[in-house]
Amino acid sequence: MVECCPSDQSPSGRKCGDSILPSAHFVEVPHINQLFSWDCGLACVLMVLRTIGINNCNIQGLAEQCCTTSVWTVDLAYLLQKFNVGFSYFTITLGANPNYSVETFYKEQLPTDLVRVDMLFQKARSAGIKIECGSISGVEISLMILSGNYIAIALVDQYKLSHSWMEDVIVPGFYGSDSGYTGHYILICGYDANSDEFEIRDPASCRKREKVTSKCLEEARKSFGTDEDLLLDSEKYHKLGNI
């Protein structure tokens, strides 16, 4: 498990433990678009793999390995594990939350997913995947990004994150007819303490780079339906075990 800085540490202080951090840090991550409404998480995994120099796969190959079009964060964790990517997995719910059945986004698939997802959680430790039950604050994420060692895959409510640039979404049928919860994966790859903005890669957007305020990202990450899921990836190293 990664050692997190205290959540009350201000990023403007740019200090984590004994390390003095820069005011801004950005990792050059290639932008990869998702192909369908369901494979945003696979596109984010592929962006991580490209960033650390793994180029022998594509999104279609990841889809074949994932074996489902109802992709949960735990599915992405198993994919990262297969490629020996160093990561830590944080969530506030261990397993599939049956209360999400009230959300249109989950309603159709959740009854089938409950058993499959819970089984993946149960087998995670034997598969070498350590899952931490807990919430990671935006301040902690910013400090980890500023350390220069991490990028992160985050589950967000897409509508809360990017309703301001909905015209840039290029995936047909991505948004429903209302503004209810829409689960979506993005990759966080930079932070500027002066503007208090994160740089992200959104696989549903035609823009190669997006910036979002920490307040907006926090609201989207902590929306009901996300479990505050976060895969904190080491952008420099493969692993022998979780970081």
C-alpha positions as CSV (number, residue, x, y, z in Angstrom):
1,M,0.0,0.0,0.0
2,V,1.2,3.5,-0.8
3,E,2.0,5.7,2.2
4,C,-0.5,8.6,2.0
5,C,0.3,12.0,3.2
6,P,-2.1,13.4,5.9
7,S,-5.3,14.6,4.4
8,D,-5.1,17.9,6.2
9,Q,-1.8,18.8,4.4
10,S,-2.4,21.7,2.0
11,P,-1.1,21.2,-1.5
12,S,-0.1,24.9,-1.5
13,G,2.6,24.0,1.1
14,R,3.9,21.4,-1.4
15,K,5.4,19.3,1.3
16,C,4.8,15.6,1.9
17,G,6.8,14.1,4.7
18,D,10.3,15.3,4.3
19,S,10.0,16.0,0.6
20,I,9.5,19.4,-0.8
21,L,7.2,19.1,-3.9
22,P,7.0,21.3,-6.9
23,S,3.9,23.6,-7.4
24,A,3.0,21.7,-10.6
25,H,3.7,18.3,-12.2
26,F,2.3,16.8,-15.4
27,V,2.9,13.3,-16.8
28,E,2.9,13.0,-20.6
29,V,0.1,10.5,-21.1
30,P,-1.1,9.6,-24.6
31,H,-4.8,10.2,-25.1
32,I,-6.7,7.1,-26.2
33,N,-10.4,7.3,-27.0
34,Q,-12.8,4.6,-26.0
35,L,-14.6,2.8,-28.8
36,F,-18.0,2.2,-27.2
37,S,-20.0,3.5,-24.3
38,W,-18.7,0.8,-21.9
39,D,-14.9,0.6,-22.5
40,C,-13.7,3.9,-20.9
41,G,-12.0,1.9,-18.2
42,L,-10.1,-0.2,-20.8
43,A,-9.0,2.9,-22.5
44,C,-7.6,4.3,-19.2
45,V,-5.8,1.0,-18.6
46,L,-4.3,1.2,-22.1
47,M,-3.2,4.8,-21.4
48,V,-1.4,3.6,-18.3
49,L,0.3,0.8,-20.2
50,R,1.4,3.1,-23.0
51,T,2.8,5.6,-20.4
52,I,5.0,3.0,-18.8
53,G,6.2,1.6,-22.1
54,I,4.0,-1.4,-22.7
55,N,3.0,-1.2,-26.4
56,N,2.1,-4.8,-27.3
57,C,-1.6,-4.6,-26.8
58,N,-4.7,-2.6,-27.9
59,I,-8.1,-1.9,-26.5
60,Q,-9.7,-4.8,-28.4
61,G,-7.2,-7.2,-26.7
62,L,-8.0,-5.8,-23.3
63,A,-11.7,-6.3,-24.0
64,E,-11.0,-10.0,-24.8
65,Q,-9.1,-10.4,-21.6
66,C,-11.8,-8.6,-19.5
67,C,-14.5,-10.9,-20.9
68,T,-17.4,-8.5,-20.0
69,T,-19.0,-5.3,-21.3
70,S,-20.1,-4.4,-17.7
71,V,-16.6,-3.3,-16.5
72,W,-16.0,-2.5,-12.8
73,T,-12.9,-1.2,-11.2
74,V,-12.0,-4.6,-9.9
75,D,-11.9,-5.8,-13.5
76,L,-9.4,-3.1,-14.3
77,A,-7.3,-4.1,-11.3
78,Y,-7.1,-7.6,-12.6
79,L,-6.0,-6.3,-16.0
80,L,-3.2,-4.2,-14.4
81,Q,-2.1,-7.2,-12.4
82,K,-1.8,-9.2,-15.6
83,F,0.6,-6.7,-16.9
84,N,2.6,-6.4,-13.7
85,V,1.7,-2.7,-13.2
86,G,2.4,-1.3,-9.7
87,F,-0.8,0.0,-8.3
88,S,-2.9,0.5,-5.1
89,Y,-6.7,0.0,-5.2
90,F,-8.8,2.2,-3.0
91,T,-12.6,1.9,-2.6
92,I,-15.2,2.6,0.2
93,T,-17.2,-0.6,-0.7
94,L,-15.7,-4.1,-0.9
95,G,-17.9,-5.7,-3.5
96,A,-20.9,-4.6,-5.5
97,N,-23.3,-2.3,-3.7
98,P,-26.9,-3.6,-4.1
99,N,-28.2,-0.2,-3.2
100,Y,-27.1,1.0,-6.6
101,S,-30.1,-0.8,-8.1
102,V,-32.0,2.5,-7.8
103,E,-29.8,4.1,-10.3
104,T,-30.7,3.7,-14.0
105,F,-27.1,3.3,-14.9
106,Y,-26.8,0.1,-12.8
107,K,-30.4,-1.2,-12.8
108,E,-30.2,-3.5,-15.8
109,Q,-26.9,-5.2,-15.2
110,L,-26.5,-5.1,-11.4
111,P,-28.4,-8.4,-10.6
112,T,-26.0,-10.3,-12.9
113,D,-22.9,-8.3,-11.7
114,L,-23.4,-8.8,-8.0
115,V,-22.2,-12.4,-7.9
116,R,-19.4,-12.0,-10.5
117,V,-18.0,-8.8,-8.9
118,D,-18.2,-10.1,-5.3
119,M,-16.3,-13.3,-6.4
120,L,-13.6,-11.1,-7.9
121,F,-13.2,-9.3,-4.6
122,Q,-13.1,-12.5,-2.7
123,K,-10.3,-13.9,-5.0
124,A,-8.3,-10.6,-5.2
125,R,-5.8,-11.4,-2.4
126,S,-5.0,-14.8,-3.8
127,A,-4.5,-13.1,-7.2
128,G,-2.0,-10.7,-5.6
129,I,-4.3,-7.7,-5.6
130,K,-4.5,-5.7,-2.3
131,I,-7.7,-3.7,-2.0
132,E,-7.8,-0.9,0.6
133,C,-11.2,0.0,2.0
134,G,-11.0,3.7,2.5
135,S,-11.5,7.2,1.0
136,I,-8.6,9.1,-0.6
137,S,-9.0,12.9,-0.5
138,G,-8.3,15.3,-3.3
139,V,-5.5,16.8,-1.4
140,E,-3.8,13.3,-1.0
141,I,-4.2,12.7,-4.8
142,S,-2.7,16.1,-5.6
143,L,0.3,15.4,-3.3
144,M,0.9,12.0,-4.9
145,I,0.7,13.5,-8.4
146,L,3.1,16.3,-7.4
147,S,5.6,13.6,-6.1
148,G,6.1,12.6,-9.7
149,N,5.6,9.0,-9.0
150,Y,1.9,8.4,-9.8
151,I,-1.0,8.7,-12.1
152,A,-4.5,7.5,-11.3
153,I,-7.6,5.9,-12.8
154,A,-10.7,7.3,-11.1
155,L,-14.3,6.4,-11.4
156,V,-16.5,9.5,-11.6
157,D,-20.0,10.7,-12.4
158,Q,-19.4,11.9,-16.0
159,Y,-22.2,14.4,-16.0
160,K,-20.9,16.1,-12.8
161,L,-17.4,16.1,-14.2
162,S,-17.8,17.4,-17.7
163,H,-21.3,18.7,-18.4
164,S,-19.5,22.0,-19.3
165,W,-17.8,20.3,-22.3
166,M,-20.5,17.8,-23.3
167,E,-20.2,19.0,-26.9
168,D,-16.7,17.4,-27.0
169,V,-17.9,13.9,-26.2
170,I,-17.5,11.8,-29.3
171,V,-19.0,8.5,-28.2
172,P,-22.5,8.0,-29.6
173,G,-25.2,7.4,-27.0
174,F,-22.8,8.1,-24.2
175,Y,-25.2,10.3,-22.3
176,G,-28.8,9.3,-21.5
177,S,-31.8,11.5,-21.8
178,D,-31.5,12.8,-18.2
179,S,-28.7,14.0,-16.0
180,G,-28.7,11.0,-13.7
181,Y,-25.5,9.2,-12.6
182,T,-23.3,8.1,-15.5
183,G,-20.3,6.1,-14.4
184,H,-17.2,6.9,-16.3
185,Y,-13.4,6.3,-15.9
186,I,-10.8,9.0,-16.4
187,L,-7.1,9.2,-15.9
188,I,-5.6,11.8,-13.7
189,C,-2.1,12.7,-14.8
190,G,-1.2,16.2,-13.5
191,Y,-1.8,18.9,-10.9
192,D,-1.2,22.6,-10.7
193,A,-1.3,23.9,-7.1
194,N,-1.4,27.6,-8.2
195,S,-4.7,27.1,-10.1
196,D,-5.8,24.1,-8.0
197,E,-6.6,22.2,-11.2
198,F,-6.0,18.6,-12.2
199,E,-5.0,17.6,-15.7
200,I,-6.9,14.5,-16.9
201,R,-7.4,12.3,-19.9
202,D,-11.0,11.7,-20.7
203,P,-11.4,8.7,-23.1
204,A,-14.9,10.0,-24.2
205,S,-13.6,13.4,-25.2
206,C,-12.1,14.5,-28.5
207,R,-9.8,16.9,-26.5
208,K,-6.3,15.5,-25.9
209,R,-6.0,17.3,-22.6
210,E,-8.6,18.4,-20.1
211,K,-8.3,20.5,-16.9
212,V,-10.7,20.3,-14.1
213,T,-10.8,22.1,-10.8
214,S,-10.2,20.1,-7.6
215,K,-13.7,21.0,-6.4
216,C,-15.3,19.6,-9.6
217,L,-13.2,16.5,-9.6
218,E,-14.0,15.8,-5.9
219,E,-17.7,16.2,-6.5
220,A,-17.6,13.8,-9.5
221,R,-15.4,11.3,-7.6
222,K,-17.6,11.2,-4.5
223,S,-21.0,11.0,-6.3
224,F,-23.3,8.2,-5.2
225,G,-22.4,5.3,-7.5
226,T,-18.7,5.6,-7.7
227,D,-17.6,4.0,-4.4
228,E,-14.8,6.6,-4.6
229,D,-12.9,4.0,-6.6
230,L,-9.3,4.9,-7.3
231,L,-6.5,2.9,-8.9
232,L,-3.3,4.7,-8.0
233,D,-0.7,3.6,-10.6
234,S,3.1,4.0,-10.4
235,E,3.9,5.6,-13.8
236,K,7.6,4.6,-13.5
237,Y,7.7,1.0,-12.4
238,H,6.5,-2.5,-13.1
239,K,6.1,-4.4,-9.9
240,L,6.7,-7.7,-8.1
241,G,3.9,-6.8,-5.6
242,N,1.5,-4.0,-5.0
243,I,3.1,-0.7,-4.1
